[in-house]
Amino acid sequence: LAGFEAAASTWERDLLPMRVAKYRPEMLDQLCLRGLVSWGRLSPRARTDLTAEPTRRSRLVPTSAAPLSLFPREDAGWLLTVCHKKENDHAPNSNTISAVARDLRQYLTSHGASFFSDLVRATNHLKAEVEEGLWELASAGLVTADGFDNIRALLDPRRRAGRGRERARRPRQSVGRWSLLTPHSEDKIQNHVERVARQLLRRYGVVFRDLLARESIALPWWNLLVQYRRMEAEGEIRGGRFIHGFTGEQFALAEAVDSLRAIRRSKDRPAERLRISATDPLNLAGIVTPGPKIPAQPTQFVILHTGVPQPATPVSLSRSGMNEVG
């Protein structure tokens, strides 16, 4: 899942519990606080412009649907370089952030990683204002934190308000520090094309051009094609036509090919039904499988019946339900 972006509210509700047996939030917290895993928005949809005229600025409104990614901390450099380069190529429209968020960003730039209490004291803003400012910066892809509980605290409105059981169980803000999430210069990141190519193989097993539709870390296919041909020539991966209905070259890990052959040879395949979130990378409806695309929205779900997607009824959330989601 490294480098895959999904709505912030779905990571611990839909994605991780499906893949980790008996998942608990403490598992992710430990990985983050030990410096093994980091989180953040890798590819902001719009560049945050702090120099534009106030009358021409449009306010960035953070929501729980803001895309975030989880990734090994050591991979942050090349992931940010690739994603920010892709966004710069598209020349998005300029956006802006609030005055509080600008104060927080300026302080983090000059002082480095800081605790929440330090940000409140240094900027002379209310705690609620600092929380909202950090949420803006996180949604814009400008900041990250030592622990995932930092973003968890911002997603939960009851916890931010200091109400209910959350107040007694956890502090309003985690002890982790906040810091800027900035890409390294491109010349410091070597072989980022190879890293993207390998990451896509880890995610899908079989890679071809159409799969890049939902990827924020994807490079132009011709760049990846050269790398995949090199890996095939060295015997690391296999090239061929593994999935019918798609034009162009396809490349696969050896274990993925073996799995596909085992499925084809199986005579008594069970009629499995799997319910996944539409934000899940397994939602390839209209991309790999036939039928219309199902938008990657947190309230949408997909039923996979023997691998064929069937759209499920969107979840109807009351106002209280939306608060629980964040």
Salt bridges, closest charged atoms under 4 A:
GLU12 OE1 - ARG152 NE 2.71
ASP14 OD2 - ARG13 NE 3.05
ASP29 OD2 - ARG152 NH1 3.17
ASP89 OD2 - LYS85 NZ 3.85
ASP103 OD2 - HIS125 NE2 2.87
ASP118 OD1 - ARG121 NH2 2.53
GLU129 OE1 - HIS125 ND1 3.63
GLU131 OE1 - ARG160 NE 3.81
GLU131 OE2 - ARG172 NE 2.92
GLU132 OE1 - ARG160 NH2 2.98
GLU136 OE2 - ARG59 NH2 2.78
ASP146 OD2 - ARG177 NE 2.93
ASP149 OD1 - ARG152 NH1 2.86
ASP149 OD2 - ARG159 NH2 2.75
ASP149 OD1 - ARG170 NE 3.75
ASP156 OD1 - ARG158 NE 3.87
GLU166 OE2 - ARG169 NH2 2.81
GLU194 OE2 - ARG198 NE 3.00
GLU215 OE2 - ARG203 NE 2.86
GLU236 OE1 - ARG198 NH2 2.83
GLU249 OE2 - ARG229 NH2 2.41
ASP280 OD1 - ARG19 NH2 2.76
